[in-house]
Amino acid sequence: MTSSSSSSSRSAARRQVYGVPTLCWCGKSLITWVSETKENPYRRLYRCEIALQRKTETHLFKWVDEAILEEVRMVDAKIVDLVHDFHSLSKRVIEELNSHKLFIAALDEDVKMKINDNITKMSQAIDEATLQFKEDMAACDTPDCR
């Protein structure tokens, strides 16, 4: 195939598609062709079959190497966005974890205080019951009580 990118309409059309194209504007699938021009010998390009048959019509034209370079740049930009999102999320997770740690520490302290209060109340109840038992035993003088 012989092709040249000198046409201004082709140059304008090429700028409208960023990255690797999948369809021509006419709706047809794209095929990878090899340029046979002096300016771009053996350079690969995207083109639909209709464009090859009707050279006067403007159909999608895109160099493969430019399309791949644009795709790589888009992926690089997405990676930068993902890294930024990851750092933001990490910061929020760490803040949430610290908040939960403080909440758990407060709960732990509250539970410890309640347990200690209950132990104190139980000790007092045991002491009172023991004292009452001793008084009851001392009050009972008969052998049947014992």
C-alpha positions as CSV (number, residue, x, y, z in Angstrom):
1,M,0.0,0.0,0.0
2,T,1.2,3.5,-0.8
3,S,0.3,6.2,1.7
4,S,1.4,9.6,2.7
5,S,0.4,11.8,5.6
6,S,0.9,15.1,3.9
7,S,-2.8,15.8,3.5
8,S,-4.0,18.5,5.9
9,S,-7.4,16.8,6.3
10,R,-5.7,13.5,7.2
11,S,-3.5,15.3,9.8
12,A,-6.6,16.9,11.3
13,A,-8.4,13.6,11.3
14,R,-5.5,11.8,13.0
15,R,-5.5,14.2,15.9
16,Q,-9.1,13.4,16.7
17,V,-8.3,9.8,17.8
18,Y,-6.0,9.3,20.7
19,G,-4.4,5.9,21.3
20,V,-4.9,2.8,19.3
21,P,-8.1,3.1,17.2
22,T,-10.5,0.2,16.9
23,L,-13.0,1.4,14.2
24,C,-12.9,3.9,11.3
25,W,-15.4,6.7,11.3
26,C,-17.4,4.9,8.7
27,G,-17.9,2.0,11.2
28,K,-15.6,-0.5,9.5
29,S,-12.9,-2.4,11.3
30,L,-9.3,-1.2,10.9
31,I,-6.5,-3.2,9.3
32,T,-2.8,-2.7,9.8
33,W,-1.0,-1.8,6.6
34,V,2.6,-1.1,5.7
35,S,3.5,2.2,4.0
36,E,5.5,1.9,0.8
37,T,6.3,5.6,0.4
38,K,9.7,7.2,0.2
39,E,8.9,9.4,3.2
40,N,7.8,6.5,5.5
41,P,9.0,3.2,4.0
42,Y,7.7,0.1,5.9
43,R,6.1,2.2,8.5
44,R,2.9,0.6,9.8
45,L,-0.5,2.4,9.8
46,Y,-4.1,1.8,10.7
47,R,-6.7,2.2,7.8
48,C,-10.0,0.7,6.9
49,E,-10.5,-1.2,3.5
50,I,-12.9,1.5,2.2
51,A,-10.2,4.1,2.5
52,L,-8.0,2.0,0.3
53,Q,-10.7,1.7,-2.3
54,R,-12.0,5.3,-2.2
55,K,-8.9,7.5,-1.8
56,T,-10.8,10.7,-2.2
57,E,-12.8,10.1,1.0
58,T,-11.5,11.0,4.4
59,H,-11.3,7.9,6.6
60,L,-9.3,7.2,9.7
61,F,-5.5,7.2,9.2
62,K,-3.1,6.6,12.1
63,W,0.5,5.5,12.3
64,V,0.8,2.5,14.5
65,D,3.9,3.7,16.4
66,E,2.2,7.0,17.3
67,A,-0.9,5.1,18.5
68,I,1.1,2.8,20.7
69,L,3.1,5.8,22.1
70,E,-0.2,7.5,22.9
71,E,-1.5,4.3,24.6
72,V,1.7,4.1,26.7
73,R,1.3,7.8,27.8
74,M,-2.4,7.1,28.7
75,V,-1.3,4.1,30.8
76,D,1.4,6.1,32.5
77,A,-1.1,8.8,33.4
78,K,-3.5,6.2,34.8
79,I,-0.6,4.7,36.8
80,V,0.1,8.2,38.3
81,D,-3.6,8.6,39.1
82,L,-3.7,5.1,40.8
83,V,-0.6,5.9,42.8
84,H,-2.1,9.2,44.0
85,D,-5.4,7.4,44.8
86,F,-3.5,4.7,46.7
87,H,-1.6,7.2,48.8
88,S,-4.8,9.1,49.6
89,L,-6.6,5.9,50.5
90,S,-3.7,4.8,52.6
91,K,-3.7,8.0,54.5
92,R,-7.4,7.7,55.2
93,V,-7.1,4.1,56.3
94,I,-4.3,5.0,58.7
95,E,-6.4,7.8,60.2
96,E,-9.4,5.5,60.6
97,L,-7.2,2.8,62.2
98,N,-5.8,5.4,64.7
99,S,-9.3,6.5,65.5
100,H,-10.4,2.9,66.1
101,K,-7.4,2.3,68.3
102,L,-8.4,5.3,70.5
103,F,-12.0,4.1,70.6
104,I,-10.9,0.5,71.6
105,A,-8.5,1.9,74.2
106,A,-11.3,3.9,75.7
107,L,-13.6,0.8,75.7
108,D,-10.8,-1.3,77.2
109,E,-10.4,1.2,80.1
110,D,-14.2,1.3,80.6
111,V,-14.4,-2.5,80.7
112,K,-11.5,-2.7,83.1
113,M,-13.2,-0.2,85.5
114,K,-16.5,-2.1,85.3
115,I,-14.7,-5.4,86.0
116,N,-12.9,-3.9,89.0
117,D,-16.1,-2.4,90.3
118,N,-17.8,-5.8,90.0
119,I,-14.9,-7.6,91.7
120,T,-15.1,-5.0,94.6
121,K,-18.9,-5.5,94.9
122,M,-18.5,-9.3,94.9
123,S,-15.7,-9.2,97.5
124,Q,-17.9,-7.0,99.7
125,A,-20.8,-9.4,99.2
126,I,-18.6,-12.4,100.0
127,D,-17.3,-10.6,103.1
128,E,-20.8,-9.7,104.3
129,A,-22.1,-13.2,103.6
130,T,-19.1,-14.7,105.5
131,L,-19.7,-12.3,108.4
132,Q,-23.5,-13.1,108.4
133,F,-22.7,-16.9,108.3
134,K,-20.3,-16.5,111.3
135,E,-22.9,-14.5,113.2
136,D,-25.6,-17.1,112.4
137,M,-23.3,-19.9,113.5
138,A,-22.4,-18.1,116.7
139,A,-26.0,-17.5,117.5
140,C,-26.8,-21.1,117.1
141,D,-25.9,-22.9,120.4
142,T,-27.7,-26.2,119.9
143,P,-26.1,-29.2,118.3
144,D,-29.0,-29.4,115.8
145,C,-28.0,-26.1,114.2
146,R,-24.6,-27.3,113.5
